Structures are given as structure tokens and as C-alpha cells.
């Protein structure tokens, strides 16, 4: 038998959902927003300009934040380079910052802790212990994050299953459940 979030038992082709817990408002965009806020704060400290007030600049920052997040899933650092992000006293101002994975993990620790808390609640609701898990199936693009993978391994002490595309796993699970129904 294999346990898959949301804690599903597969036995002889029968699917039984034991528990489904989580935070539907917690995901990759929360990490994007945390990175964007870090970029904006750093830029304001260096240049005295709040990019929150410029919709076009803010949009570029959020896009760069997502790109940096994705890059940090496979690299130790990411350069955020946004030329001509704004103008100060008639002069173009450029934004160039390097974000390290360690720095990202530092200011997103609360988000990772929320993910672990969801897993604990699901185990509790399923009335099983973490030593009963065969593996944890990673779902959602954010599950590619090294910090999340390390936190899950440390907390639950089990194999992380990366056999399916995390972007498609939820849809596949829903299709299986629909087939059962």
C-alpha cells in the first residue's frame, strides 16, 4: 500500500480517502509574493523609492520573483536584473539583486512551517502515525523547493515520491477520484 496526500490508501485497486487537510490559500504565489516584498524592501532601502506605487514596476517585480523562485529550485542563487525599473529625478534606475537560496529559506520559513503543519493535521485526521507512511507524493510546483523537500523529509522521515509531474498530480488524483465515484 502507498499513502498519498490527501492520505489515500490504495489496496487491491480500491481507493480510500483517509483525510484531506490543507490550506487552499497557501501555494507558490505566497512564495512569489514573499520574494517580491523582499525585492521591493531592498530597493526602497537602497534608492528611497517604493515600487508598490508603480503598477508597471510592481508587475515586473512579481514576474522576476517567480522566475527567481523557479531558478532557486535548482541553483544556489538567482540574479534579479530589471533594467529601467523606474525613474528618479529624470534618471532611469535599474534594479539588480542577487537572491540566494539560503536568504529565500530565511524569509519564507513561516510558509514552509505552514506546509508541515498541514501535513501533521492530515496525519492526525487520518489517525495514522508518520512511521506508517510509505512515501509522500509531492504535488504542486512549489514542491520542487529544496526547503520544502528537506522539511518534509526531516519532519516525516519518509521517502519523497517524485514519480509524477507535480503540476499534474492533483488533476490526476481528481480524475482517479472521479473514476471511483
Residue pairs with C-beta under 8 A, 6 or more apart in sequence:
1 9
1 10
1 11
1 134
2 10
2 134
2 135
2 161
3 9
3 128
3 132
3 133
3 134
3 135
3 136
4 10
4 135
4 137
4 161
4 173
5 22
5 119
5 122
5 136
5 137
5 139
6 17
6 19
6 20
6 21
6 22
6 122
7 17
7 18
7 19
7 20
7 122
7 123
7 125
7 126
7 128
8 15
8 16
8 17
8 18
8 173
9 15
9 16
9 18
15 176
15 177
15 180
17 177
18 125
18 126
18 127
18 128
19 122
19 123
19 124
19 125
19 126
20 122
20 125
21 118
21 121
21 122
21 125
22 118
22 122
23 114
23 118
26 111
26 114
26 115
26 118
27 140
27 142
28 66
28 69
28 140
28 141
28 142
30 111
31 69
31 104
31 108
31 111
31 142
31 145
32 62
32 65
32 66
32 69
33 62
33 65
34 107
34 108
34 111
35 65
35 66
35 68
35 69
35 99
35 104
36 58
36 61
36 62
36 64
36 65
38 99
38 103
38 107
39 51
39 61
39 64
39 65
39 80
39 95
39 97
39 99
40 50
40 51
40 52
40 58
40 61
42 97
43 49
43 51
43 85
43 95
43 97
44 50
44 51
47 88
47 93
48 88
49 86
49 88
49 93
51 57
51 58
51 61
51 85
51 86
52 58
54 86
57 82
57 85
57 86
60 82
60 85
61 82
61 85
61 95
64 80
64 81
64 82
65 80
67 78
67 80
68 78
68 80
68 99
68 104
69 104
69 145
70 144
71 78
72 78
72 99
72 100
72 101
72 104
72 145
72 146
73 144
73 145
73 146
75 101
76 100
76 101
76 102
77 98
77 99
77 100
77 101
78 98
78 99
79 96
79 97
79 98
80 95
80 96
80 97
80 98
80 99
81 94
81 95
81 96
82 94
82 95
82 96
83 92
83 94
83 95
84 92
84 93
84 94
85 93
85 94
85 95
86 92
86 93
87 93
101 146
101 147
104 147
105 112
105 147
108 147
109 147
112 145
112 147
112 148
112 151
113 151
115 148
115 151
115 152
116 151
116 152
116 155
119 136
119 152
119 155
119 156
120 155
123 129
123 130
130 155
130 156
130 157
130 158
131 157
133 156
133 158
134 158
134 159
135 158
135 159
135 160
135 161
136 152
136 156
136 158
136 159
136 160
136 161
137 161
137 163
137 164
137 169
138 144
138 149
138 152
138 160
138 161
138 162
138 166
138 169
139 164
139 166
139 169
139 170
139 173
140 166
140 167
140 169
140 170
141 166
141 167
142 148
143 149
143 166
144 166
149 160
152 160
153 160
164 172
